[in-house]
C-alpha cells in the first residue's frame, strides 16, 4: 500500500522540479529580451511566443494524450524540455550570447 505513495512522491517532486526550472528559464529569457532590446513590442512577442503554444496545443493535445501511456508522455515531454534547456546552456557557455 505504501509503494504507490512513494512512487507518487517521486513523480510529484520530479514534476515540481521540472516545472520550477522551466519557469525560471522562461522568466530569465523574458528579462533578457527586456534588457537587450528595450522594446515593449519585443517583450510582448516573447511572452506571446511562450504562452501561445501552450494555449493552442493544450486545446487539442488533451484528447490524444489521454490515449497515450502517461509515463512515457511525461518522460518524453520532460526530456524535450531538458534538451532545449541544455541547448540554451550551451549557447550561453560557448559565448554566443550573454544572458
C-alpha positions as CSV (number, residue, x, y, z in Angstrom):
1,X,0.0,0.0,0.0
2,X,2.9,2.4,0.7
3,X,4.5,1.6,-2.7
4,X,2.1,3.9,-4.6
5,X,2.7,6.7,-2.1
6,X,6.4,6.7,-2.7
7,X,6.0,6.4,-6.4
8,X,3.6,9.3,-6.4
9,X,6.0,11.4,-4.2
10,X,8.9,10.7,-6.6
11,X,6.8,11.7,-9.7
12,X,5.4,14.8,-7.9
13,X,8.8,16.0,-6.8
14,X,10.2,15.4,-10.2
15,X,7.4,17.4,-11.9
16,X,7.8,20.2,-9.3
17,X,11.5,20.5,-10.1
18,X,10.8,20.3,-13.8
19,X,8.1,23.0,-13.8
20,X,10.1,25.2,-11.4
21,X,13.3,25.2,-13.5
22,X,11.3,25.6,-16.8
23,X,9.6,28.7,-15.3
24,X,12.9,30.1,-14.1
25,X,14.4,29.7,-17.6
26,X,11.3,31.3,-19.2
27,X,11.4,34.3,-16.9
28,X,15.2,34.6,-17.5
29,X,14.6,34.7,-21.2
30,X,11.9,37.3,-20.9
31,X,14.1,39.5,-18.6
32,X,17.0,39.2,-21.1
33,X,14.8,40.2,-24.0
34,X,13.5,43.2,-22.0
35,X,17.1,44.3,-21.1
36,X,18.6,43.6,-24.5
37,X,16.0,45.2,-26.8
38,X,14.4,47.8,-24.5
39,X,11.2,47.3,-26.6
40,X,7.7,46.7,-25.2
41,X,6.9,45.1,-28.6
42,X,9.7,42.6,-28.3
43,X,8.7,41.8,-24.8
44,X,5.1,41.3,-25.8
45,X,6.1,39.0,-28.6
46,X,8.3,37.0,-26.3
47,X,5.5,36.5,-23.8
48,X,3.1,35.6,-26.6
49,X,5.6,33.1,-28.0
50,X,5.9,31.5,-24.6
51,X,2.2,31.1,-23.9
52,X,0.6,30.7,-27.3
53,X,1.9,27.2,-27.9
54,X,0.5,26.1,-24.5
55,X,-2.8,27.6,-25.3
56,X,-3.2,26.3,-28.8
57,X,-1.7,22.8,-28.2
58,X,-3.5,22.5,-24.9
59,X,-6.9,22.6,-26.6
60,X,-6.2,19.7,-28.9
61,X,-3.4,17.7,-27.2
62,X,-5.5,16.6,-24.3
63,X,-7.6,14.3,-26.5
64,X,-4.6,12.5,-27.8
65,X,-2.5,12.5,-24.6
66,X,-5.3,10.7,-22.7
67,X,-4.9,7.8,-25.2
68,X,-1.1,7.5,-24.7
69,X,0.9,6.0,-22.0
70,X,1.1,8.7,-19.3
71,X,4.6,7.7,-18.0
72,X,6.1,7.8,-21.5
73,X,4.3,11.1,-22.2
74,X,5.7,12.7,-19.0
75,X,9.1,11.3,-19.6
76,X,9.5,12.4,-23.2
77,X,8.0,15.9,-22.6
78,X,10.4,16.5,-19.7
79,X,13.3,15.1,-21.8
80,X,12.4,17.5,-24.6
81,X,12.4,20.5,-22.1
82,X,15.7,19.3,-20.7
83,X,17.2,19.1,-24.2
84,X,16.0,22.6,-25.0
85,X,17.4,23.9,-21.8
86,X,20.7,22.2,-22.4
87,X,20.9,23.8,-25.9
88,X,20.3,27.2,-24.3
89,X,23.0,26.5,-21.7
90,X,25.5,25.5,-24.4
91,X,24.8,28.7,-26.4
92,X,25.4,30.8,-23.3
93,X,28.5,29.0,-22.1
94,X,30.1,29.0,-25.5
95,X,29.8,32.8,-25.6
96,X,27.4,33.1,-28.5
97,X,25.1,35.2,-26.4
98,X,25.2,36.6,-22.9
99,X,22.2,36.0,-20.7
